[in-house]
Amino acid sequence: MRQDSARAEEAAERVSLWKGLPVTISALSGGLTNENYLVESGGNRYVMRLPGLSTELLSIDRKNEVHNTKAAASTGIGPRVLEHVPEVDVMVLEFIPGPTMSAKALQTGPMAARMALSFHRLHNAPRFLHDFNMFRLIETYLDIVAQHRVTIPKDYRDWLPTIDQIERAVNVAPLHLAPCHNDLLCENFIDDGVSLRIVDYELSGNNDPCFDLGNTAQEAGFDQELRAALCESYFGKVDARQLARMNLFALMSDVGWTLWGAIQAKISAVDFDFRGYYSGRWERALEVLRSERLQRWMEAAAQASN
């Protein structure tokens, strides 16, 4: 028996929801810091979520994840938490039927408008347990890198003064903190036929909404036209300052997740090319850091009003 299958079966035995009933367990694709399984029992379908090993080194707080998942579910945007087994941090979630999104599926103006509606629902959820700040997370990750001798791009620290300038620019006129996902991959959107539902709240926390918009635009490979469409749909108007802040946060998602990928390359047992992942993100970040766009975006973001 495979080790992950045995772990899933052991976890399933701890769940009271289907106690005494036959269950069928099958792995769901995706998830680089957790394991997700489809559980079928009594004619119902559930998602069982198991935490990955050593993910505390990635600053993932499972108590925070459970709290925030429940908060997001209260708006109908996230899946309902049907059971939580705290001793083993297993969550049983509502199964959301519908296609999982991809970058290609999201790269249209109408889909950008639907994404904006989903963000509004998420950002109006009850306050999340903890705050999230990518600039502080980078500092935490760099400490972990030093402690565990993690290999990172050799020129990474050379750009820290520039990152400080970006932080000052986005903080000239920040938005009020709101419940944010902070790591919204395309595959975390599920189209239930009415809304684009949002799943996976591992790195969620209260944050500037523009980080969510920028991070997701980066993950979806949005060009400037689609980024502008997402920005306009979210804010209800053309807003050059917020678009600039989105662009800067999109850059910061590459800068931050570069370290995430490097740490994963050191600790993860998942069969995934984390080295290629973080190298690609850093190369994409460097392209912007070395460009004339960066200064323009920082100047636009630092404007107190349009």
GUVOTOR-134772 format. One record per residue: chain; x, z, y of N, C-alpha, C in turn. Coordinates in steps of 0.05 Angstrom, whole numbers, plus 32768, in hexadecimal, padded with zeros to 4 digits. Layout:
BEGIN
unit,n.px,n.pz,n.py,ca.px,ca.pz,ca.py,c.px,c.pz,c.py
A,X,Z,Y,X,Z,Y,X,Z,Y
...
//
This chain:
BEGIN
unit,n.px,n.pz,n.py,ca.px,ca.pz,ca.py,c.px,c.pz,c.py
A,8011,8000,7FE8,8000,8000,8000,8012,8000,8019
A,800C,7FEF,802D,801B,7FEE,8045,8018,8008,8054
A,802D,8010,8062,802D,8029,8071,8017,802B,8086
A,8013,8014,8095,7FFF,8015,80AA,7FE3,8017,809E
A,7FDE,800A,8087,7FC4,800C,807A,7FBF,8028,8070
A,7FD3,8035,8066,7FD1,8050,805D,7FCB,8063,8074
A,7FD8,805E,808B,7FD3,806E,80A3,7FB7,806A,80AD
A,7FAD,8052,80AC,7F91,804C,80B5,7F7D,805A,80A3
A,7F81,8058,8089,7F6F,8065,8076,7F6F,8083,8079
A,7F87,808E,807D,7F89,80AB,8081,7F7A,80B4,809B
A,7F7D,80A4,80B0,7F6F,80AA,80C9,7F51,80A8,80C6
A,7F48,8093,80B7,7F2C,808F,80B3,7F1F,80A6,80A5
A,7F2E,80B3,8094,7F23,80CA,8085,7F1E,80E2,8097
A,7F2A,80E2,80AF,7F26,80F8,80C1,7F0E,80F4,80D3
A,7F02,80DD,80D2,7EEB,80D6,80E4,7ED1,80DE,80D7
A,7EC1,80EE,80E6,7EA8,80F8,80DB,7E91,80E3,80DD
A,7E95,80CF,80EF,7E80,80BC,80F4,7E76,80AD,80DB
A,7E88,80A8,80C9,7E81,809A,80B0,7E87,80AA,8097
A,7E88,80C4,809B,7E8F,80D7,8085,7E7B,80D2,806E
A,7E86,80CE,8056,7E76,80CB,803E,7E6C,80AF,8039
A,7E72,809D,804C,7E69,8081,8049,7E81,806F,8042
A,7E7C,805A,8034,7E92,8047,802E,7E9A,8039,8048
A,7EB4,8034,804B,7EBE,8027,8063,7ED0,800F,805B
A,7ED0,7FFB,806C,7EE3,7FE5,806A,7EF4,7FE5,8083
A,7F0E,7FE4,807F,7F21,7FE6,8096,7F32,7FCC,8097
A,7F33,7FC0,80AE,7F44,7FA8,80B1,7F52,7FAA,80CC
A,7F6B,7FA1,80CD,7F7B,7FA3,80E5,7F71,7F8E,80FA
A,7F71,7F97,8113,7F6B,7F85,8129,7F86,7F7C,8136
A,7F87,7F64,813F,7F9F,7F5A,814B,7FA3,7F66,8166
A,7FBC,7F64,8170,7FC2,7F6F,818B,7FCA,7F8C,8189
A,7FD3,7F97,819F,7FDA,7FB3,81A0,7FF8,7FB6,8199
A,8008,7FBA,81AE,8025,7FBE,81A9,802D,7FDB,81AB
A,801B,7FEC,81B3,8021,8009,81B4,800B,8019,81A6
A,7FFB,800C,8196,7FE6,801A,8187,7FDE,8008,816F
A,7FCE,8013,815E,7FC2,8004,8148,7FA4,8004,814A
A,7F98,7FED,8149,7F7B,7FEB,814B,7F70,7FDF,8131
A,7F5A,7FEB,8127,7F4E,7FE3,810E,7F30,7FDF,8112
A,7F25,7FCB,8104,7F08,7FC8,8102,7EFF,7FD7,80EA
A,7EED,7FE9,80EE,7EE1,7FF9,80D8,7EC4,7FF2,80D5
A,7EBC,7FEA,80BD,7EA0,7FE3,80B8,7E95,7FF7,80A4
A,7E7F,8003,80AB,7E73,8018,809B,7E55,801A,80A1
A,7E45,801C,808D,7E28,8020,8091,7E1B,800A,80A1
A,7E26,7FF2,80A0,7E1A,7FDC,80AF,7E23,7FDB,80CD
A,7E35,7FED,80D4,7E3F,7FEF,80F0,7E5C,7FE8,80F1
A,7E65,7FDF,8108,7E81,7FD8,810D,7E8C,7FEA,8123
A,7EA5,7FF3,811F,7EB2,8005,8132,7ECF,7FFB,8135
A,7EDB,8004,814B,7EF8,8000,814F,7F05,801C,814D
A,7F18,801E,813B,7F27,8037,8138,7F43,8033,8144
A,7F4B,8044,8155,7F63,8041,8164,7F77,8057,815E
A,7F8F,8050,8154,7FA3,8063,814D,7FBB,8060,8161
A,7FC6,8076,816A,7FDD,8073,817C,7FF6,806A,816E
A,8007,805B,817C,8020,8053,8171,8034,806A,8170
A,804A,8066,8162,805E,807A,815F,8071,807A,8177
A,8079,8092,8180,808C,8096,8196,8082,808A,81B1
A,8068,8087,81B4,805F,807A,81CC,8060,808E,81E4
A,8066,80A7,81DF,8069,80BA,81F6,8081,80B1,8207
A,8094,80A2,81FB,80AB,8098,820A,80A3,8082,821D
A,808B,8078,821A,8081,8063,822C,806E,8070,8241
A,806E,808A,8242,805D,8099,8255,803F,8095,8250
A,8038,8092,8236,801C,8090,822F,8011,80AB,8228
A,7FFD,80B4,8236,7FF1,80CE,8233,7FD6,80CA,8224
A,7FD4,80D2,820B,7FBC,80CD,81FC,7FA4,80DC,8206
A,7FA8,80F4,8211,7F91,8103,821D,7F86,80F3,8235
A,7F98,80E9,8245,7F90,80D8,825B,7F81,80BF,8252
A,7F8B,80B3,823C,7F7E,809B,8232,7F61,80A1,8229
A,7F5D,80B7,821B,7F42,80BD,8211,7F2F,80C3,8229
A,7F38,80D3,823C,7F28,80DA,8253,7F20,80C1,8262
A,7F33,80B0,8267,7F2E,8098,8277,7F1D,8083,8269
A,7F20,8082,824F,7F0F,8070,823F,7EF2,8078,8241
A,7EED,8092,8240,7ED2,809C,8243,7EC7,8097,825F
A,7ED8,809B,8273,7ED0,8096,828F,7EC9,8079,8293
A,7ED9,8067,8289,7ED4,804A,828B,7EBA,8042,827D
A,7EB6,804F,8266,7E9E,8049,8256,7E84,8051,8265
A,7E86,8064,8277,7E6F,806E,8285,7E63,8059,8298
A,7E74,8045,829F,7E6A,8030,82B1,7E61,8018,82A0
A,7E65,8019,8286,7E5E,8003,8275,7E73,7FED,8273
A,7E8A,7FF1,8281,7E9F,7FDD,8280,7EB1,7FE1,8268
A,7EB5,7FFA,8260,7EC6,8000,8249,7EB6,8006,8230
A,7EC3,8006,8219,7EB4,800D,8200,7EAF,802B,81FF
A,7E98,8032,81F3,7E91,804E,81F0,7EA4,805B,81DB
A,7EAC,8074,81E1,7EBB,8084,81CD,7EA7,8092,81BB
A,7EA6,808A,81A2,7E92,8095,818F,7E9C,80AE,8182
A,7EB6,80B0,817F,7EC2,80C9,8173,7EE0,80C9,817A
A,7EE9,80E1,817F,7F06,80E5,8183,7F0F,80FC,8171
A,7F24,80F7,8162,7F30,810B,8150,7F4A,8114,815D
A,7F49,8129,816D,7F60,8130,817E,7F79,8138,816E
A,7F76,8142,8156,7F8D,814B,8146,7FA0,8134,8140
A,7F95,811C,813E,7FA5,8104,8138,7FA2,80EE,814D
A,7F94,80F5,8163,7F90,80E2,8179,7F84,80C8,8170
A,7F71,80CA,815E,7F62,80B2,8155,7F48,80B0,8165
A,7F43,8098,8170,7F2B,8093,817E,7F1B,807E,816F
A,7F00,8083,816D,7EEE,806F,8162,7EDE,8065,8179
A,7EDF,804A,817D,7ED3,803E,8194,7EBD,802B,818D
A,7EAB,8027,819F,7E96,8013,819C,7EA3,7FF7,8198
A,7E99,7FE8,8184,7EA2,7FCD,8180,7E93,7FBB,8193
A,7EA2,7FAC,81A3,7E95,7F9A,81B6,7E96,7F7D,81AB
A,7E7F,7F72,81A4,7E7E,7F57,8199,7E83,7F43,81AF
A,7E91,7F2E,81A8,7E96,7F19,81BC,7EB3,7F10,81BB
A,7EB9,7EF9,81C7,7ED4,7EEE,81C6,7EE8,7EFF,81D7
A,7EFF,7F02,81CC,7F15,7F0E,81DB,7F21,7EF8,81EE
A,7F26,7F00,8206,7F30,7EEC,821A,7F4D,7EE6,8216
A,7F56,7ED0,8222,7F71,7EC7,8223,7F77,7EBD,823F
A,7F91,7EB8,8244,7F98,7EAE,825F,7F89,7E94,8264
A,7F89,7E82,8251,7F7C,7E68,8254,7F5E,7E6C,825A
A,7F51,7E7F,824D,7F34,7E83,8251,7F2E,7E8E,826D
A,7F41,7E9C,8278,7F3C,7EA9,8292,7F44,7E99,82AA
A,7F52,7E83,82A6,7F5E,7E74,82BC,7F4A,7E60,82C9
A,7F34,7E6B,82D2,7F20,7E5B,82E2,7F15,7E6C,82F8
A,7F0C,7E60,830D,7F00,7E6F,8323,7EE8,7E80,831B
A,7ED5,7E75,830B,7EBE,7E86,8302,7EC7,7E9E,82F2
A,7EDC,7E9B,82E1,7EE5,7EB2,82D2,7EF3,7EC6,82E4
A,7F01,7EBD,82F8,7F0D,7ECF,830B,7EF7,7EE0,8319
A,7EE0,7ED3,831F,7ECA,7EE2,832B,7EBE,7EF7,8318
A,7EBD,7EF0,82FE,7EB3,7F03,82EA,7EC7,7F1A,82E7
A,7EE0,7F14,82E8,7EF4,7F29,82E6,7EF1,7F3C,82FE
A,7EED,7F32,8315,7EE9,7F43,832D,7ED2,7F56,832A
A,7EBC,7F4C,831E,7EA5,7F5E,8319,7EAC,7F74,8306
A,7EBB,7F6D,82F1,7EC4,7F81,82DE,7ED6,7F96,82EB
A,7EE8,7F8D,82FC,7EF9,7FA0,830A,7EE9,7FB3,831C
A,7ED4,7FA8,8329,7EC4,7FBA,833A,7EB7,7FD0,8329
A,7EAD,7FC9,8311,7EA1,7FDD,8300,7EB6,7FF2,82F7
A,7ECD,7FE8,82F0,7EE2,7FFA,82E7,7EEB,800C,82FE
A,7EF0,8000,8315,7EFB,8010,832C,7EE6,8023,8338
A,7ECD,8021,832F,7EB9,8034,8338,7EB2,8048,8322
A,7EC2,8049,830D,7EBE,805D,82F8,7EC4,8079,8303
A,7EBB,808E,82F5,7EC4,80A9,82FD,7EE3,80AB,82FD
A,7EED,80BC,830E,7F0A,80BE,8312,7F18,80C2,82F7
A,7F2E,80B4,82F3,7F3E,80B7,82DB,7F4E,80D1,82DC
A,7F59,80D9,82C5,7F66,80F3,82C3,7F80,80F4,82D4
A,7F90,80E0,82D2,7FAA,80DF,82E0,7FAC,80C7,82F2
A,7FBF,80C8,8304,7FC5,80B1,8315,7FDB,80A0,8307
A,7FDD,8087,8310,7FF1,8074,8306,7FFE,8067,831D
A,8019,8066,831D,8028,805A,8332,8040,804C,8325
A,8040,8031,8327,8055,8022,8319,8071,8029,8323
A,8074,802F,833D,808E,8036,8348,8099,8050,833C
A,8087,8063,8338,808F,807C,832B,8094,8078,830D
A,8084,8067,8301,8088,8061,82E4,80A3,8054,82E0
A,80AC,8043,82F2,80C6,8037,82EF,80DC,804C,82EF
A,80D9,805F,8301,80ED,8075,8301,80ED,8085,82E7
A,80D5,808A,82DC,80D3,8098,82C2,80E0,8087,82AC
A,80DA,806D,82AC,80E5,805C,8297,8103,805A,829A
A,810E,805A,82B2,812B,8059,82B5,8138,8072,82AB
A,812B,8089,82AE,8135,80A2,82A2,8136,80A0,8284
A,8121,8095,8278,811F,8091,825B,8135,807E,8252
A,8139,8068,8261,814E,8055,825B,8169,8062,825A
A,816E,8074,826D,8188,8082,826D,818B,8095,8256
A,8176,80A4,8251,8176,80B9,823C,817A,80AD,8220
A,816D,8096,821C,816D,808A,8201,817F,8071,81FF
A,818F,806C,8213,81A2,8056,8213,8194,803B,820C
A,817F,8037,821B,816F,801E,8217,817D,8007,8227
A,817F,7FF0,821B,818A,7FD9,8228,8176,7FCC,823A
A,817D,7FC8,8254,816C,7FBB,8267,817C,7FA4,8274
A,816F,7F92,8282,817E,7F7D,8290,8194,7F89,82A2
A,81AC,7F7E,82A1,81C3,7F8A,82AE,81C0,7F8C,82CC
A,81B0,7F7A,82D8,81AD,7F7B,82F5,8194,7F89,82FE
A,8186,7F97,82EC,816D,7FA3,82F2,8170,7FB7,830A
A,8183,7FC9,8308,8185,7FDE,831C,818E,7FD3,8337
A,819A,7FBB,8338,81A2,7FAF,8351,818A,7FAA,8363
A,8173,7FA7,8357,815B,7FA0,8366,814A,7FB8,836E
A,8153,7FD0,8368,8144,7FE8,836F,8140,7FEB,838D
A,8154,7FE5,839E,814E,7FE7,83BB,8138,7FD4,83C4
A,8137,7FBC,83B8,8121,7FA9,83BF,8106,7FB4,83B5
A,8106,7FC0,839E,80ED,7FCD,8394,80E4,7FE2,83A7
A,80F6,7FF1,83B3,80EF,8005,83C7,80E2,7FF8,83DF
A,80EC,7FE1,83E8,80E0,7FD2,83FE,80C3,7FC9,83F7
A,80C0,7FC0,83DE,80A5,7FB7,83D6,8092,7FCF,83D6
A,809B,7FE6,83CD,8089,7FFE,83CD,8081,8005,83EA
A,8094,8004,83FC,808D,800A,8418,8078,7FF6,8423
A,807B,7FDC,841C,8069,7FC8,8426,804C,7FCC,841B
A,8049,7FD1,8401,802E,7FD4,83F7,8022,7FEF,83FF
A,8032,8002,8409,8027,801B,8411,8022,801E,842F
A,8026,8008,843D,801F,8009,845A,8002,800E,845E
A,7FF1,8001,844F,7FD4,8006,8450,7FC8,8004,8434
A,7FCE,8019,8424,7FC4,8018,8408,7FA6,801C,8406
A,7F9B,8012,83F0,7F7F,8017,83EB,7F7C,8032,83DE
A,7F64,803D,83E0,7F5E,8056,83D3,7F62,8054,83B4
A,7F6E,8068,83A8,7F72,8067,838C,7F57,8065,837D
A,7F57,8055,8368,7F3E,8051,8358,7F46,8050,833B
A,7F34,8055,8329,7F3A,8053,830C,7F43,8037,8305
A,7F5B,8034,82FC,7F67,801A,82F6,7F71,8019,82D9
A,7F71,8001,82CF,7F7B,7FFC,82B3,7F99,7FFC,82B3
A,7FA5,7FED,82C5,7FC2,7FEC,82CA,7FD2,7FDB,82B6
A,7FC6,7FD3,82A0,7FD4,7FC3,828D,7FC1,7FAF,8280
A,7FB2,7FA2,8291,7F9B,7F92,8288,7FA3,7F76,827F
A,7FAA,7F74,8265,7FB1,7F5A,8259,7F97,7F4A,8257
A,7F9A,7F30,8254,7F83,7F1E,8251,7F73,7F27,8239
A,7F81,7F2F,8224,7F74,7F37,820B,7F64,7F51,820D
A,7F67,7F5F,8223,7F58,7F78,8227,7F3D,7F72,8234
A,7F37,7F59,823A,7F1C,7F51,8242,7F0D,7F46,822A
A,7EF5,7F50,8226,7EE4,7F45,8211,7EC9,7F3D,821E
A,7EC2,7F24,8219,7EA9,7F19,8225,7E92,7F20,8213
A,7E81,7F32,821B,7E6A,7F3A,820B,7E51,7F29,8210
A,7E55,7F13,821F,7E3F,7F01,8225,7E32,7F07,8240
A,7E38,7F1E,824B,7E2D,7F26,8265,7E44,7F2C,8278
A,7E56,7F3D,826E,7E6D,7F47,827F,7E87,7F43,8270
A,7E9C,7F43,827F,7EB7,7F45,8273,7EBD,7F63,8270
A,7EBA,7F6D,8258,7EBF,7F89,8253,7EDD,7F8E,8252
A,7EE6,7FA6,8257,7F02,7FAC,8259,7F09,7FC2,8245
A,7F1D,7FBE,8234,7F25,7FD1,8220,7F43,7FD9,8223
A,7F4A,7FEF,8215,7F66,7FF8,8213,7F70,8006,822D
A,7F6D,8020,822D,7F72,8030,8246,7F8B,8041,8243
A,7F9F,8038,8234,7FB7,8048,822F,7FC6,804F,8249
A,7FC9,803C,825B,7FD9,8041,8273,7FC7,8043,828C
A,7FAE,8048,8287,7F9B,804A,829E,7FA0,8062,82AF
A,7F98,8060,82C8,7F9A,8077,82DA,7F91,806E,82F6
A,7F8D,8081,8307,7F84,807B,8322,7F9B,806D,8331
A,7F95,8056,833D,7FAA,8046,8349,7F9D,8035,8360
A,7FAE,8027,836F,7FA5,8014,8383,7F98,7FFD,8374
A,7F7F,7FF6,837A,7F72,7FE0,836B,7F82,7FC5,836B
A,7F92,7FC1,8380,7FA1,7FA8,8381,7FB6,7FA6,836A
A,7FBE,7FBD,8360,7FD0,7FBC,8349,7FC2,7FAF,8331
A,7FA9,7FB8,832C,7F9A,7FAD,8316,7F97,7F8F,8319
A,7F8F,7F87,8332,7F8B,7F6A,8337,7FA4,7F5A,8334
A,7FBA,7F64,833E,7FD4,7F56,833D,7FDF,7F55,8321
A,7FDE,7F6C,8313,7FE8,7F6D,82F8,7FD9,7F5A,82E6
A,7FBF,7F59,82E8,7FAF,7F48,82D7,7FB3,7F2B,82DE
A,7FB5,7F25,82F8,7FBB,7F09,8300,7FD5,7F00,82F4
A,7FE9,7F11,82F3,8002,7F0A,82E7,7FFF,7F06,82C9
A,7FF1,7F18,82BB,7FEE,7F15,829E,7FDE,7EFB,8297
A,7FCC,7EF4,82A8,7FBB,7EDC,82A3,7FC8,7EC2,82AD
A,7FE0,7EC4,82B9,7FEE,7EAD,82C2,7FDF,7E9F,82D9
A,7FD2,7EAE,82EA,7FC4,7EA3,8301,7FD7,7E97,8315
A,7FD2,7E7E,831E,7FE0,7E73,8335,7FD5,7E7F,834E
A,7FE0,7E77,8365,7FD7,7E83,837F,7FBA,7E7D,8385
A,7FB1,7E66,837C,7F94,7E5F,8381,7F82,7E72,8372
A,7F88,7E78,8359,7F77,7E8A,8349,7F7B,7EA7,8352
A,7F93,7EAE,835B,7F97,7EC9,8366,7F86,7ECD,837F
A,7F85,7EB8,838F,7F75,7EBA,83A8,7F57,7EBB,83A1
A,7F4F,7EAD,838C,7F33,7EAE,8384,7F2B,7EC9,837A
A,7F3D,7ED6,836A,7F38,7EF1,8360,7F37,7F04,8377
A,7F4A,7F02,8389,7F4A,7F13,83A1,7F31,7F11,83B1
A,7F29,7EF8,83B7,7F11,7EF4,83C7,7EF8,7EFE,83B9
A,7EF6,7EFA,839F,7EDF,7F03,8390,7EDE,7F22,8390
A,7EF5,7F2F,838E,7EF5,7F4C,838D,7EEF,7F58,83A9
A,7EFB,7F4D,83BE,7EF8,7F59,83D8,7EE1,7F4D,83E8
A,7ED6,7F37,83DE,7EBF,7F2B,83EC,7EC7,7F1A,8404
A,7EE0,7F15,8407,7EEA,7F05,841E,7F06,7EFD,8419
A,7F0F,7EE9,8427,7F2B,7EE1,8427,7F3B,7EF7,8434
A,7F4F,7F02,8426,7F5E,7F19,8430,7F7B,7F15,842B
A,7F8A,7F0B,843F,7FA6,7F04,843B,7FB7,7F1C,8434
A,7FB1,7F33,8441,7FC1,7F4B,843C,7FBE,7F54,841F
A,7FA5,7F55,8415,7FA0,7F5F,83FA,7FAB,7F4B,83E6
A,7FAA,7F31,83EC,7FB6,7F1D,83DA,7FD4,7F21,83D8
A,7FE1,7F27,83EF,7FFE,7F2C,83EF,8004,7F45,83DE
A,7FF3,7F5A,83E1,7FF8,7F72,83D2,7FF4,7F6D,83B4
A,7FE0,7F5D,83AD,7FDC,7F55,8391,7FF5,7F47,8387
A,8000,7F35,8396,8018,7F26,838E,8030,7F39,838A
A,8033,7F4D,839B,8049,7F60,8398,8045,7F71,8380
A,802C,7F7A,837B,8027,7F8A,8363,802A,7F79,8349
A,8023,7F5F,834B,8028,7F4D,8334,8045,7F4D,832D
A,8056,7F4B,8342,8073,7F4C,833E,807B,7F66,8332
A,8070,7F7C,833C,8078,7F97,8332,806F,7F9B,8315
A,805A,7F8D,830D,8053,7F90,82F1,8069,7F84,82DF
A,8075,7F6E,82E7,808C,7F63,82D8,80A4,7F75,82D9
A,80A9,7F80,82F1,80C0,7F92,82F4,80BD,7FAB,82E2
A,80A5,7FB7,82E3,80A0,7FCF,82D3,809E,7FCA,82B5
A,808F,7FB5,82AE,808C,7FB1,8291,80A5,7FA6,8284
A,80B9,7F9D,8294,80D3,7F96,8289,80DF,7FAF,827C
A,80DD,7FC6,8289,80E8,7FDF,827D,80D8,7FE7,8265
A,80BD,7FE4,8267,80AC,7FEB,8250,80B5,7FDB,8238
A,80BA,7FC1,823B,80C2,7FB0,8225,80DD,7FB8,821A
A,80EF,7FC0,822C,810A,7FC8,8224,8109,7FE1,8213
A,80F8,7FF4,821C,80F5,800D,820C,80E8,8007,81F1
A,80D4,7FF6,81F1,80C7,7FEE,81D8,80DB,7FE1,81C5
A,80ED,7FD1,81D0,8101,7FC4,81BF,8113,7FD8,81B1
A,8115,7FF0,81BD,8126,8005,81B2,8117,8016,819D
A,80FD,801B,81A3,80EF,8030,8193,80D9,8025,8180
A,80CE,800D,8186,80B6,8004,8178,80BC,7FF9,815C
A,80A9,7FFF,814A,80AB,7FF5,812F,809A,7FDC,812C
A,808C,7FD3,8142,807B,7FBC,8141,808C,7FA2,813F
A,8084,7F90,812F,8092,7F77,812B,808B,7F64,8143
A,809B,7F67,8158,8096,7F58,8171,80B0,7F55,817F
A,80B4,7F3E,818C,80CD,7F38,819B,80CC,7F45,81B6
A,80D1,7F60,81B7,80D0,7F6E,81D0,80E7,7F66,81E2
A,80FE,7F5F,81D7,8115,7F56,81E7,810D,7F3C,81F6
A,8101,7F29,81E8,80F8,7F11,81F5,80E3,7F16,820A
A,80D2,7F29,8204,80BC,7F31,8216,80C8,7F3B,8231
A,80DA,7F4F,822F,80E3,7F5B,8248,80F7,7F48,8256
A,8105,7F38,8248,8117,7F25,8255,8107,7F10,8264
A,80F1,7F07,8259,80E0,7EF4,8266,80D3,7EFF,827F
A,80CA,7F18,827D,80BD,7F24,8294,80D2,7F28,82AB
A,80EA,7F30,82A4,80FE,7F34,82B8,8106,7F1A,82C5
A,8108,7F05,82B6,810F,7EEB,82C2,80F9,7EE2,82D5
A,80E0,7EE7,82CE,80CA,7EDF,82DF,80CB,7EF0,82F9
A,80D1,7F0A,82F6,80D4,7F1C,830D,80EA,7F12,831F
A,8101,7F0B,8314,8118,7F02,8324,8111,7EE9,8334
A,8101,7ED8,8328,80FA,7EBF,8336,80EC,7EC6,8351
A,80DB,7EDB,8351,80CD,7EE3,8369,80E0,7EF3,837B
A,80EF,7F05,836F,8101,7F16,837F,8115,7F06,838F
A,811D,7EEF,8385,8131,7EDF,8392,8124,7ECA,83A5
A,810A,7EC9,83A6,80FC,7EB4,83B4,80F5,7EBC,83D1
A,80EE,7EA8,83E1,80E5,7EAE,83FC,80C9,7EBA,83FD
A,80BA,7EB6,83E7,809F,7EC1,83E5,809F,7EDF,83E9
A,80B3,7EED,83DE,80B3,7F0A,83DE,80B1,7F15,83FB
A,80C2,7F0B,840C,80C2,7F15,8428,80A7,7F0F,8435
A,809C,7EF7,8431,8082,7EF1,843C,806C,7F04,8433
A,806C,7F0A,8419,8058,7F1C,840E,805B,7F38,8419
A,8074,7F41,841C,8078,7F5C,8426,806F,7F5E,8443
A,8075,7F49,8453,806C,7F49,846F,804E,7F49,8471
A,8040,7F39,8460,8023,7F37,8460,8017,7F52,8457
A,8023,7F5E,8442,8018,7F77,8437,801B,7F8D,844B
A,802F,7F8C,845C,8034,7FA2,846F,8023,7FA0,8488
A,8013,7F8B,848A,8000,7F89,84A1,7FEA,7F9E,849D
A,7FE5,7FAE,84B1,7FD1,7FC3,84AF,7FB5,7FB7,84AE
A,7FB0,7FA0,84B8,7F96,7F93,84B7,7F9A,7F75,84B9
A,7F85,7F66,84B0,7F87,7F49,84B2,7F80,7F3F,84CE
//
